[in-house]
Amino acid sequence: MIAKLKGLLDETGKDFIVLDVGGVGYLVFCAGRTLSALPAVGQPVSLHIETHVREDHIHLFGFPNLAERDWFRHLLTVQGVGAKVALAILGSLSPDQLLQAIVAQDKAALTRADGVGPKLAGRIVAELRDKAGNVILPAVTESVAGAIAGDGLDRVAADAVSALVNLGYGRSDAFGAVVAATRDAGASSVESVITAALRELGR
């Protein structure tokens, strides 16, 4: 099982690279965001690897950090999400953006990835919400943390998110700003949360 590769970038393609490791060229499939961040051909590259072994092939998938590799694994647990779709999602959203979209139940953010329609986006949100909650719990206030792990935002936070969405902000952006507002500013009323969240959105 290959877990990590470090070598020289030998070739790049639409969704893959060839990594020269000691004279052996490894074909590694990568998300678009990963490919766009790579150095020039001939430069050193280090990637965390997910190895998939099937009867007819061995595929290597490369990620710049463990967070992206872990989200790739999580995404593959959702029915209807294969490796190609998982890479497309990670090509559209960073791990933080993906986490925020799932916790905020922002299906529209997920549909920006090729191969993800509204139905599949809804399934991803539903099936990965508990896992996303476990990742984000240490970073948010108690009220929002309990809401993420439970049945939804508490009333103040939910009203603040709704107000921001009505003002034209995306649900993920609104959710992230409300989380930051309640954590950093300690805001407690709907008005104070909205005011603090707007400051976050304006940064």
N, C-alpha and C positions, 0 to 999 in steps of 0.2 A: 504494500500500500504506500503510495507516494503522498506525503503530507506537505512538502515544501520543495520548491526548486529555486536555485540561484544560479544564474548564468548570464550569457550575453544575448541580447535581442538580435535574432538572426533574420526574422521576416515578420511582417504584419499583414493581416487580411481583414475582411469585413467583420468577422466575429472571432478571430483567432490570432495567435502569434506562434512563431516557432522559436523556442528558447534553446540556445546552444549551451549544454552543460557538459563540459569536458569533451567536446567533440561529438556528443550525441544530441540530435535535434528532437526536442519534445514539442508536439503539437498541443497547444493549450487553448481552450476556448475561454473567452473573457467577455464581460459586459462592456457596453459602449463607453461607459464612464471610465472604466479601467484602461481601455485601449487609448482613449484620448489623453490620459495622463502619463503614458509611457514615454520614455526618452527616445532618442534617435536610435536607429539600427546600429548595432555594434556596442551600445552602452550596456552596463550591467543592470539586471532586473532581478528582483526577488519577489516571489509570489507564494502565497499559501494555496495549497492544492486540495481539491476534492476529487477523488478517484472513483469513477463508476466503471465497474467491471460487468460486462454482459457476455452472453454466449458468443456473440459475433463481433464484439469490439471492446476496447478499453478507451474511455474518454477521460481527459484531464480538464478540469475547470479551475481557472486561476483567479485569485482575489488578492488585492493589495493589503488587506488586513483581516483579522479573525472575525470581526463583526460582520463583514460582508459574506464571508464563508458561512457563518452561522445562520444568517438570514436566508442564504441560498438553501441550506438544509431545511429550515423551517418552512420555506415556501414549497418545497417539494413534498411536504406532508399533506398539502391541500389537494384534494381531488381535482383533477383537471389542469394542474400546474406541472409541466415537465421542465426539463433543464433549459430549453430554449425560452420559455415564457419567464422562468425565474430570472434568467440573465437579462431579459428585456426589462423586467421590473427594476432590477438593480442598475440597469443602464439609465433608467428614468429618474430613480429616486436614490438618494444616499441612504445608508442605514438609519440615520437620525430622521430623515424625511419619511422613510417607510414606517418607522416606529410611530411617528406622530400621526401619519395618515391612518394607520390601523387603530390606534387608540382613539382618535377623533372620529372614527367611522367615516372617513372621507373617501368614499368609493370613487369619486370623480378623479382624485389624484392617481389612483391605481390604473384607471382606464386610459391614462396617457401612454402606458406601455403597450407596445405591439402585442396583439394576441389576447389582450385582457378586455373583455366586455363587461357590461354592468352586472350580469349574473355571476361571472367568475370573481369580479371585484368584491361583490357581496359575500361570496363564500370565503374569500381570503380574509376579509375583515372579521367575519363570524368565527372562523376556525383559529385565527392567530391572535385574537384579542386578549385571551388569557396569558399567552406567552409574552405579548407586548407589555401587558400590565406588570408582569414579573420583572421585566427589564427596566421599566421606567419608575417603579415604585420608590426606590431610594431617593429619587431626584425631585419629588414633588411634595406639596404640603399634604397633611393628613387627610383633609377633606377631599381633595382631588384624588389622592392615592386610593382612598376607600371607594371613590366613585369609579375609578378605572377598574379596580378589581371586582366591583359589584355591578350594579344595574345601570350605571350611567353617571354623569356629572351631578354634583349636588346642585340644588336649585339656583344658588347665587351664580356659580360658575356656568351652569347651563344657560341661564338668562343672559349672562355677559357674552357667551359665545354666540348665542342667537342674535343678539343686538349687533355684534360685529359682522356677522354674516349678512344681516340686513343692510349694513352699511357698504357691502360690496366686497368684503374680505373673504378669501377661501376658508373653508371650515378648518383645514389643517393649520393654516396660519393663525386663525382666530383662537383655536384651541391652544396652540403653543404659546401665544401671547398671554392668554388667561392663566395658563400654568405658571409662566414666568412671573406674572403680576402677583399672583397669590403667594408664590414662593419668596420673591425678592422684596415686594412692597408690603406684604402682610395685609393687603386690602381685603375687606370683609363684606362691604355692601356692593350691590350691583353697580352703582354709580362709580364707586372708587375702583372697582376691578376694571371696569370699562376704561376709565381714565388712565390707569396704570398700563393696561393692555395696549391702548392707543400709543402711549409713549414707546412701548416695546416695538410696536409695528412701525413706528417712525424712525427707528434707529437705522 
